[in-house]
Amino acid sequence: MASSHSSSPGGRSGGRDGMYHKERDPSPRRCRPLRSLPDVCPAEPTGERQGGLCDGPSVVAEHDRWTVFSSRVNLPAALNDPRLAKRESDFFTKTWGLDFAETEVMPSFCLPNITREHFGPYLQETAQRERIHERCKTICPSKDDVDAVSSISSNHEKSRADLEQVPKIFMKPDFALEDPPTFSAVLPWSHFSGAGGRASRDASSSKLLQEKLSHYLDVVEVSIARQISLRSEAFFHAMSSQHELQDRLQETQRAVAVLRGRTAAIDRVMCQGPLRAVRTALTRNNCVKLHNKLKLMAAVHQTQPTVQLLLSTSEFVGALELITTTKEVLQQELQGVHSFRHLGSQLCELEKLIDKMMVEDFSMYARSDLNRSLREEPQVLEKERLESLVFGLLRQRKLNFVDIYSDEMIAAAKGVVAQCVAESVLHIEDIDTEVVTKLADQMRVMTFPQWFQLLKNVFDSFLLFLQRIKATVSVISNVVLEVLASNQNLQLPEEEAGPGPPPDLPPSLSVLHGEAELAYLTHEGLFISDALSEAQQQQVALQSQGAGPRIQNRTEADAHSVSNPTPSEPELQRVVRSLQDLLHAASDVSHDRCVKVLTGRAKDGSLERLSSSEFVSLSRAVEAFAGRTEELSGRRSVSLRGALQSQANRFVHRFHDERKTKLSLLLDNERWKQAEVPAEFQELVESIAGGRISLPERKVPGPDNRKPAEFLLVNGQKYAVIGTVLLLIRIFLEYCQCVNDIPSIATDMLTRLSDLLKHFNSRSCQLVLGAGALQVVGLKTITTKNLALASRCLQLVVHYVPVIRAHFESKLQPKQFSALRHFDHITKDYNDHIAEISAKLVAIMDGLFEKVLSKYEVKAPMPSSCFRNVCKQMTKMHEAISELLPEEQTQMLFLRINAGFKMHLKRQLARLGVVNDGGPQHGLVVVDVAFYTENLQALRSLERLDLNMVEIWEQKR
């Protein structure tokens, strides 16, 4: 609403109290006179202007002139609006909404902002008097208020009492005289339908009824008049508001007419020309779009011939890109074009055909690549063709090409073995291929050198085969990783575009972009900003396409936004893993085919009959091939190693049986005499002492002028040995050499070697201690020299058991160390055997002492014959063993023999009753004992032996 006063935007003058006051205009101003309250029926509005806007030209079409009589809202509707309690605001909110009267008016810039602080001093001055005044009002109400309240209450009581006289039937909301019961209740006509004699009485009743009804009417009219009088002030106020509203509506009408005139002038002067220019620009843009659309249709029309041309040169990726781009154009830019209604389905069929062609072409490529000569260069056949095929297959999500290559690889692996066997058979004249047709039979006919050369050729061929597969897989993996990296780059979030025009627009379109942001100018129902944006998008599309209409030259990045995207990242990762598995499978297939070659040869048991050197060469070749394939594929294949292990177990069994049989024959023919030690065995022992646990290299046979030694020198100690022990040393070195050459059989070899050593121990015990050599070899007796020689041989074997154990421990896995306990058992058995031999030697002398001393008599001549016989036997014993056993063992053995002699002598002296009393018999015994001691200590290495012969006498009680 307009304010009843206006303010000048001029400067302000400050007062003494800090308030700002508006400057007054000295010129006379026409003030609007105050209006009095209108009559009940106000006059029509005068139509005088209360200050209007400036007149201006109007070119907008005028409507019928509006007056207050054009209003469709009547006075009762304005007064009886049930939505608000305040009647004076109903008139404005009825038509223009509830917010019309509640709209906030912007504060004037010419008036100061008055706050409660400005009234603070005044409120402080009047606060005390206001509180006193309010207290007095509460205690003593005014007379006018008392009279008004009493008057209103009395009038209300009186009006209520009068209305109670009116029957309740007239107050019912459904009161209707046309209702017969109601009519009968209000006008009882029964009083008027009686006989004629009663006419005078009925006339008086009718008159009385009429007066009663008139009285009721008067009471109601008086009550209504009283209610109207109570609301007259609000009624008159509403009528005055209506009058003022009519004046304001006339002012609003005149202002709207002026605004329309100005708008029409702006439209004519400022808008029609620019709009015409914009319309012309839109028409031109539409023509450009139509021209480009026609060029695009021409390019789409050439799609099928171009695809055929690309397929003729195996450009599958380019053909698929062209088809996809064309389908995108048909769906987005040429949608609804009738002439292209069948092109989409034709392109789909063509795409399916290309899929089949790519799969067949890839299968043919894999077959030709894998079946060509292995020594032919380069390793990757037609690399560009392979990359193109893989790109196309990935783009079409044909991810089973890895399985196709795997099938071709398995078929080619079979051909590798057949080709190698055929080439080898051609150079062997002894094999008639017409008679021996099967490959396995041809391999079994070959000698071991021929077959071994064939196996090495197979190994070399499969290594070349794996190198070729690895190179091909590497090319395919690079393509897959390139596609994966491209997908990841496309998935990166793009930078947010600015609100301004695109940077590559020409200046003219940049200007149009700025004008398009103006707001909502309309022309023929379309937004100009939308039309300009569409023109800009078309221009950008034209620039991206270039001057020519060739849509097949779109970049690879555009192809990723089409409806047939490349495989997702998990799928591509799965393809990479499949390619790695393919290389692993190629290694496994190569090993499996080599196993066929190995088992085909081993069917007749020829591999079990190989010599140790031949089997070692076979094992080394297999291990070398397995190591190379593991380097190429990154996978440890076990099939070939497993087949070799199976053959190794058979070889070990045969190897052990041969050595055990040989050892048994040597022991059965051993006469248990000291053998000479050839120089080669002494060198062998020295190499073992130097840490080389293996057989020496074979020397060129020739004359050897070195004389054999009497003893075997080991770490400065002399060992008198038999020939069997020398060969036993060489045999267990052969076991160690096999373990060096074939580490996988270490556990089995350890078990077999422990069995061999146990067999030597048990068999030597049977032959020497058990006197089995008497029957086997024909020895007359087992002498002490035989026993001492056997003991010394056993000691030599015990010396080498820790060396063998350390060697095997270095070849075993930690979890296999439990097998080393066999060496502990062997050492214990050998030491027990050596102790038994020592006990046997002592027992022999004990039997002699018991036999000789039982005939001992203390009488002259001295020394007695008995002691002479004992000393003679002791000398023979010493001569027999002193050259065989070391000095310490000889001393220990004679101490034990001397102890037995003292025991038997003591027992005989006690039987004879000879005591240490200094008598003649005591003297004779002392002479014999001195003779025994002198003779025993005269022996070599027994000079410092403490015989302690005092123990032969019984202690006196």
Residue pairs with C-beta under 8 A, 6 or more apart in sequence:
1 105
1 248
2 248
2 251
4 32
7 22
7 108
7 110
7 111
8 22
8 23
8 25
8 110
9 109
9 110
10 23
11 23
12 20
12 21
12 22
12 23
12 110
13 20
13 21
13 23
14 20
14 21
15 21
19 112
19 118
20 112
22 110
22 111
32 50
35 240
35 243
35 244
37 236
37 237
37 240
38 236
38 239
38 240
38 243
39 239
40 235
40 236
40 239
42 239
42 240
42 242
42 243
44 68
45 68
45 243
45 246
45 247
45 250
47 250
49 250
49 251
49 254
50 247
50 251
51 251
52 251
52 254
52 255
52 258
53 254
53 255
53 258
53 259
54 258
55 258
55 261
56 258
56 261
56 262
56 265
57 261
57 262
57 264
57 265
58 257
58 258
58 260
58 261
58 262
58 264
58 265
59 261
59 264
59 265
59 267
59 268
60 260
60 261
60 263
60 264
60 267
62 257
62 260
65 253
66 249
66 253
68 246
68 249
68 250
73 91
73 94
73 95
75 238
75 242
77 94
78 90
78 91
78 94
78 238
78 242
79 87
79 90
79 235
79 238
81 87
81 90
81 91
81 93
81 94
83 90
83 93
83 98
84 90
84 93
87 234
87 238
88 237
88 238
88 241
89 101
91 238
91 241
91 242
91 245
92 100
92 101
92 245
93 100
93 101
107 113
155 226
159 222
159 223
159 226
162 219
162 222
162 223
163 219
163 220
163 223
165 215
165 216
165 219
166 216
166 219
166 220
167 216
169 175
169 182
169 185
169 186
170 186
170 216
170 220
175 182
176 182
177 183
177 186
187 209
191 202
191 205
191 206
192 202
192 205
192 206
194 202
228 235
271 521
275 521
275 523
278 515
278 523
278 528
279 523
281 512
281 535
282 528
282 531
282 532
282 535
285 531
285 534
285 535
285 538
288 538
288 542
289 535
289 538
292 538
292 541
292 542
293 333
293 334
295 549
296 329
296 333
296 334
296 549
296 551
297 334
297 337
297 339
297 340
298 549
299 549
299 550
299 551
300 326
300 329
300 330
300 334
300 340
300 343
300 551
303 322
303 323
303 326
303 343
303 347
304 346
304 350
306 322
306 552
307 319
307 322
307 323
307 350
310 316
310 318
310 319
310 322
311 319
311 354
311 357
314 361
314 385
314 388
315 388
316 354
316 357
316 358
316 361
316 388
316 389
316 392
317 388
317 391
317 392
317 395
318 552
319 354
320 351
320 354
320 392
320 395
320 396
321 552
321 554
321 556
321 559
322 551
322 552
323 347
323 350
323 351
323 354
324 559
324 562
324 563
324 564
325 551
325 552
325 554
325 558
325 559
325 562
326 343
326 347
326 551
327 344
327 347
327 348
327 562
327 563
328 562
328 563
329 551
330 337
330 340
330 343
330 344
330 347
331 344
331 563
334 340
351 396
354 392
354 396
355 396
355 398
358 389
358 392
358 393
358 396
358 398
359 393
359 398
359 401
359 404
361 389
362 389
362 390
362 393
362 401
362 404
362 405
363 404
363 408
365 381
365 382
365 385
365 386
365 389
366 404
366 405
366 408
366 409
367 408
367 411
367 412
368 381
369 380
369 381
369 468
369 472
370 408
370 409
370 411
370 412
370 465
370 468
370 469
371 412
371 415
372 381
374 416
374 461
374 464
374 465
374 468
375 464
379 467
379 468
379 471
379 472
380 386
380 468
380 471
380 472
380 475
383 475
386 472
386 475
386 476
387 475
387 479
389 401
390 401
390 475
390 476
390 479
390 480
391 479
391 483
393 399
393 401
394 479
394 480
394 483
394 566
394 567
394 572
394 575
395 559
395 564
395 566
396 564
397 566
397 567
397 571
399 567
399 571
399 574
399 575
399 578
402 575
402 578
402 579
402 582
405 472
405 582
406 582
406 585
409 469
409 582
409 585
409 586
409 589
410 589
412 465
413 462
413 465
413 586
413 589
413 590
413 593
414 593
416 458
416 461
416 462
416 465
416 593
417 439
417 458
417 593
417 596
417 597
418 439
419 461
420 454
420 457
420 458
420 461
421 439
421 442
421 443
421 454
423 457
424 446
424 450
424 453
424 454
424 457
425 431
425 433
425 442
428 446
428 450
430 445
431 442
431 445
431 446
433 442
436 442
436 445
439 600
440 600
440 603
443 451
443 454
443 597
443 600
443 601
444 600
444 601
444 603
444 604
444 606
446 454
448 606
448 610
448 614
451 601
452 614
452 617
452 618
452 621
454 597
455 594
455 597
455 598
455 618
455 621
456 621
458 593
458 594
458 597
459 594
459 621
459 624
459 625
462 590
462 593
462 594
462 625
462 629
463 625
463 628
463 629
463 632
465 586
465 590
466 583
466 586
466 587
466 590
466 629
466 632
466 633
467 632
469 582
469 583
469 586
470 583
470 632
470 633
473 579
473 580
473 582
473 583
476 579
477 576
477 579
480 572
480 575
480 576
480 579
481 576
483 566
483 567
483 572
484 569
484 572
484 573
484 576
486 556
486 560
486 566
487 560
487 566
487 568
487 569
487 572
488 569
490 557
490 560
500 513
501 509
501 510
501 513
501 514
501 536
502 536
502 540
504 540
504 543
505 513
505 536
505 539
505 540
506 539
509 535
509 536
509 539
512 532
512 535
512 536
513 532
513 536
515 532
516 528
516 529
516 532
516 533
517 529
518 529
520 527
521 527
521 528
522 528
545 551
546 553
560 566
567 575
580 634
583 632
583 633
583 634
583 635
584 633
584 634
584 635
586 633
587 629
587 630
587 632
587 633
587 635
587 637
588 635
588 637
588 639
590 629
590 637
591 626
591 629
591 637
591 638
591 639
591 640
592 639
592 640
594 625
594 640
595 639
595 640
595 643
598 607
598 640
598 643
598 644
598 647
599 643
601 607
602 608
602 647
607 615
607 618
607 647
607 650
607 651
608 647
608 650
608 651
608 653
608 654
609 654
610 618
610 651
612 655
612 734
612 737
612 738
615 647
615 648
615 651
615 742
616 737
616 738
616 741
616 742
618 644
619 644
619 648
619 741
619 742
620 741
622 640
622 641
622 644
625 640
626 636
626 637
626 640
626 641
629 637
630 636
630 637
641 744
644 744
645 744
645 745
648 742
648 744
648 745
648 748
649 745
649 748
651 745
652 738
652 745
652 748
652 749
652 752
655 738
655 752
656 752
656 755
656 756
659 731
659 734
659 735
659 756
660 755
660 756
660 759
662 727
662 731
663 724
663 727
663 728
663 731
663 756
663 759
663 760
663 763
664 759
664 763
666 723
666 724
666 727
667 724
667 760
667 763
667 764
667 767
668 767
668 776
668 777
669 777
670 722
670 723
670 724
670 767
670 773
670 777
671 773
671 777
671 779
672 722
672 767
672 768
672 773
672 777
672 779
672 782
672 786
672 789
672 790
673 722
673 786
673 789
674 710
674 720
674 721
674 722
674 789
674 884
675 721
675 722
675 723
675 726
676 708
676 709
676 710
677 708
677 709
677 710
677 711
677 712
677 721
677 726
678 708
678 726
679 704
679 706
679 707
679 708
679 709
680 696
680 704
681 712
681 726
681 729
681 730
682 709
682 712
682 713
683 696
684 696
684 729
684 730
684 733
685 712
685 713
685 714
685 729
687 696
688 733
688 800
688 803
689 714
689 715
693 733
693 736
693 740
693 803
693 804
693 807
694 733
694 736
694 737
694 740
695 730
695 733
695 734
695 737
710 720
711 718
711 719
711 720
711 721
712 718
712 719
712 720
712 721
712 726
712 796
713 719
714 796
714 799
715 799
717 886
718 886
719 792
719 793
719 795
719 796
720 789
720 792
720 883
720 884
721 789
721 792
721 793
721 796
722 789
722 793
724 760
724 793
725 793
725 796
725 797
728 760
728 797
729 796
729 800
731 756
732 753
732 756
732 757
732 800
732 804
735 749
735 752
735 753
735 756
736 804
736 807
736 808
738 745
738 749
739 745
739 746
739 749
739 750
739 807
739 808
739 811
740 811
743 811
746 808
746 811
746 812
746 816
747 812
747 816
747 819
749 808
750 808
750 812
750 819
750 820
750 822
751 819
751 822
753 804
753 808
754 822
754 823
754 825
754 826
757 797
757 801
757 826
758 826
758 829
760 797
761 794
761 797
761 826
761 829
761 830
761 833
764 790
764 793
764 794
764 833
765 833
765 836
766 772
767 773
767 776
767 777
768 782
768 786
768 787
768 790
768 837
769 787
769 790
769 833
769 836
769 837
769 840
771 782
773 779
773 782
773 786
774 780
774 781
774 782
779 786
783 880
784 841
784 844
784 877
784 880
784 881
785 880
785 881
785 884
787 837
787 840
787 841
788 837
788 841
788 880
788 881
788 884
788 885
789 884
790 837
791 834
791 837
791 838
791 885
792 884
792 885
794 830
794 833
794 834
794 837
795 834
797 830
798 827
798 830
798 831
798 834
801 823
801 826
801 827
801 830
802 823
804 823
805 820
805 823
808 820
808 823
809 817
809 820
812 819
812 820
838 889
838 893
838 896
841 877
841 881
841 893
841 897
842 893
842 896
842 897
842 900
845 873
845 874
845 877
845 897
845 900
845 901
846 897
846 900
846 904
848 870
848 873
849 870
849 900
849 901
849 904
849 905
850 904
852 866
852 869
852 870
852 873
853 866
853 870
853 901
853 904
853 905
853 908
854 908
855 866
856 864
856 866
856 867
856 905
856 908
856 912
857 864
857 866
857 912
858 864
858 912
858 914
858 921
858 924
858 925
859 924
860 924
862 924
862 927
862 928
862 931
863 927
863 928
863 931
863 932
864 924
864 928
866 928
867 928
867 931
867 932
868 931
870 901
870 932
871 931
871 932
871 935
871 936
874 894
874 897
874 935
874 936
874 939
875 935
875 939
877 897
878 890
878 894
878 939
878 940
878 942
881 890
881 893
882 890
882 939
882 940
882 941
885 893
887 941
890 941
890 942
891 941
891 942
891 945
894 936
894 942
894 945
895 945
898 936
898 945
898 947
901 932
902 948
902 949
902 951
902 952
905 929
905 952
906 951
906 952
906 953
906 954
909 915
909 925
909 952
909 953
909 954
910 954
912 921
914 921
914 922
914 925
915 922
915 953
915 954
915 956
916 922
916 953
916 954
916 956
925 952
929 949
929 952
932 949
933 947
933 949
936 942
936 945
936 947
937 943
937 945
937 947
